Amino acid sequence: ERIPQPASTVHFLIMAYEGEFAGADHPHAEEWIDAPLPPSVAGQQVQINAVSGLIDRWEARSNWGYLDGHAETVSFSNLMENVYRNRFDPRVAY
């Protein structure tokens, strides 16, 4: 099956530098969406502030690789709005 938006779907990311997910092979983005503050949960699994910002903030910036092969430095707020609009689920990537 084709991915509808490969240029909008995150494929590669930087795992957390420290903690339970340091050295893990994948995050659990499905846990972030329903969290009261998604960046705080995501920041425990992924280094959402590898470029700048605080680890638990929407404004945290990191490098993200996409299915079409390009990479971008963007803030976490540009990646996730809700379960129906986020760049981690290929079915709803925008």
N, C-alpha and C positions, 0 to 999 in steps of 0.2 A: 504494500500500500504506500502511496506517495505521501510525503509530509507536505501539508498545504502551504506552510510559510517557513521554508528552510532558513531564510535570511533573518527570521525573527525568533528562531527556536534555539535556546542555549544548549550547547552540546559539551563544551569544555569549560571548566571553572577551576578556581583555586580552593582546595580543601583547607579547612581550618589549620592554622599553624600549631595550635595547642589544644589540648582537651581530648575528649572521647573520640572525635572524628579526625583528629590529626593522623594522617596515614591511611585513612579509610579510602575505599575505592569509589564511593558514591555517596551523595547526600540523600536526604529524604524530604524533598521539596513539598510533598503532599502534606507534611506536618506543619509547614510554614503558613499555609493559606488560612487555616482555621485558628491560628494562634491570635491572642489579643494584640500582640505587637510582632508581626511577622519578621521584621529585621532582627529582633533579639533572638528568635529561635534559629533563623537562618545563619546568624553570626556565630552560633555554636557549632555549626557544621561546615560552613563555607567562609572563607576570608572575604566577606563582602566589603571590607575596607582596605584591601591590599594596596590601593593607590592613595586613598585619603579618607578622612572622616572617622567617626566613632563606630565601633563594631555593631552597635544596636540601633542605628539610626537609618532612616529612609535615605538620607543624603550620602551615606557611605558609598564610596566609589571603588570599583575593582575592574579587572580585565575579564571579559567573557568571550568565549569562542562559540561561534554559531555553526549550525549544520551546513551552511553553504560554504564554509571555509574562512569567512572573515572573522575578525576580532574587533572588539570595541571596549573602550573604557567608559563605563556608564554608572550612574547611581542606581542603587537598589530600587528606588522608586520608579525607575524606568523599566523594571523587569516584572513587577508584580502589582497588580491592582486587586485582583480577587481570584476566586476559583475559575471564573469564566474568562478572565483576561490576565494571562501571565505568559512569560516567555520560557517557562520550564516544561509546560505541557504542550506537545505539538498540536494537539487538537484545538487549543484555544489561543495559540500564539498570535499576536497582532503586530 
